[in-house]
Structures are given as C-alpha cells and as structure tokens.
Amino acid sequence: MSVTHTTRDDAVELSIVLPCLNEAETIEQCVAVAVKCLRDNNIDGEVLVGDNGSTDGSQEIARRAGARVVDVPQRGYGAALMGAIEASRARFIVMADADMSYDFAASVEFLKKLREGYDLVMGNRFKGGIMPGAMPFKNRWLGNPVLTGIGRIIYSSPISDFHSGMRGFTKNAYNAMNLRTTGMEFASEMVVKATVMNMKMAEVPIVLHPDGRSRPPHLKPWGDGWRHLRFLLLLSPRWTLVYPGVILASVGLAIGLPLLLGVTHVGRVGLGPHTLAAAGFMIMVGYTAITIGIAARIYTMLEHLGPPSSDRLNRWFGLITLERGLLAGAIMLMTGLGVAGWVLIRWWETGFGPLPLERTIRPMLVGGFLVAIGFQTVLMSFFYSMLGLSVRDRG
C-alpha cells in the first residue's frame, strides 16, 4: 500500500535525523553537512539529533552546528531514533548515523524518491560502494548477506540491504508501521513492516565510509547480529514453528500410519513398536510446534510486532473458537481413552499379569498419543480464547 501524506500547519518538508550517544568527535561535521545539504538544495527542512544521554558534550556541539536536539532518556538505537522522529515537524524524514560513515549530502537523493511517492527509501551500500575499512569482513560477507537473505526469503522483501543505516521514509508511513523495538532491531522491524504492509519501497545507491571515531563503534557484530536474527525469526512463527511442525508431524504420520495398517518391513528394514513410538513422538512435537506457532502469531498481532492481520487470517482465526477446540480435544481424548481402555480390559482379564507385547503395545501407544494431543488441544483452546479476548479489548 502507498501511505497517503498529510501535513501540519507548522511542518517543514524534510527532517534529517541522527541518533547520538557520545559522538563529540563527529557530530559537528555530520550536522554541518546535513545543514549545507538543506541550504544548497533550497529544501525547507531541519536537522534533528536524538540524544541518548551523551556525557561528552555532544548535545551542545550539535546545537552550535545548527541542529535541534531532542533528549531521549530511554537507551537504545531505536529509542533515540523514535524520540527524534516523533519530534519531527516534517512530511519526509531521512535518518543516518552520526559517525561520518554516511554522506548527508545524499539526503537529496532520498528526498527525490520520497517526492515521487515512495513510502520507504533504503540506501544500498553494496550497490553504491563500501570504502576500504568501512565495514568489517564478517559484517560484509557474513552478517549482512545472511540476515538480508533470511529477511528476503521469510518476508518476500525486495530490499537487498536490510541493515543500511541511511534510509528515508514519510512521517505517515512511520506512524502506520507502529515500530516498537528500541534496540538495533529497529532497522529490521522497519523493513519487515514496510514489506508486509505492502508499502511502496525503493533503493538508492550510497557510499559507506570509514567512521570518524577514535573509539569502538556501539554496534557489537555478534551480539547485535544475533538480536537481528532472533527478531526476524520470532516475528515469523510461520517459518520458525508452524512449517517445521507441519513437516515433522507429516513425517511422523507417514511412518506411523503404515505400521498401524500392518506394514512390518520396508525392504530389509524391520518396523515395529519402537518405530511407532518414534513416529508418535514426532507427531506430538510437530503438533506442539504448530499450536505454539499459532499462539505466537496471535501475540505478534496483539503487540503490533509482526505483520498486521489480513482478511484471510481473520477468517482463519475465526474458525478457532473455544467451543470447537474443546469439542476436537474431547473427541481425541475420548478416542484415546477408548483405545487405551481396550488394553486395560485385556490387562484386567489376565488378572493384571503380563500382556503380549505385539498385541497391546500399538493400541497403548496410539491411545496415549491421542490423549496427550487431545489434552493439549483443550489447553491451547483456552489459551487462544484468552489471547482473542485481549485482541478484541485492544481493537
């Protein structure tokens, strides 16, 4: 979808936003370049610095250079950006890091795309160029390609540089995305939500320069990389839970059903009760993954973390009612108890003595698995209903 733009009476066209935490070495030059870009291109704009509690005087340096400083008490990359963005008076916003790794003169290229009607414009460092020393080897050849590839596969995103620090977007698109993460995951959340909301997106080539700091960067490649990966996976329980659960349960059924029908050999491989037990456990684990995946999807909708709901999804969730879940669970419970009960009757008839394994182990396993799955269905039905109440209350 393309987000309709609105303006306010006191609005400017463009806000250039920088997150800041102890950037005294570089903030002045970054703000100066941004101010010059606005002036040289006759852009009605402002430069905003979201300061995250700097103790090195970055705030005053930024003000002297021409920026408006927004104090953001909550720590985190995303928090600093959100604080500044929400204070912006502009229709369009361009954000980039305050370490001289991005050239703020390129803001005009982002603005051109935003004027054309794009909701999110991503800078692409791999198309524009990465200067020597600007990006560590592990980030360039491992972290960024892997995380971007996962994001493109899971969410079918057209963006080929998920974690570019320079990007532009409309204020209305930002409001529609309802971004929630306050750390480095903010970058991933923006791209994911813009993608699943079918916003109009584009990329522009940009050059990544070595940063101008003498201290190490705030970014921690392994720790923050894991946070991005974790966020991408948790935001899509369909890929991380439902699909693996369906595959595992399907394999279990494919193995277990022939055994129940009397198949005892596949070629030279003998199949018996132990194989049936393994198949049953595969079905149980797969079913658990599926039901937890559904609960996770409801939760992401409730907390506005994942893709928004759709008509098809609402119709599908509408089929999952407490009454239907209780009925399905009760049927499985009763069936399982009935199958296992047959074994108990045979045991009673023998005076509670030893039972022939070949005749009784299969029904006992099947009955036990049905009881377990039926009980889980009842419990998850109550849980879904509780989540559904919360969704309706907030809606």
Beta strands, then each sheet from edge to edge (+ up, - down):
strand 1: 12-20
strand 2: 45-51
strand 3: 68-71
strand 4: 90-95
strand 5: 120-124
strand 6: 167-170
strand 7: 201-205
strand 8: 265-266
strand 9: 269-270
sheet 1: 3+ 2+ 1+ 4+ 6- 5+ 7+
sheet 2: 8+ 9-
end
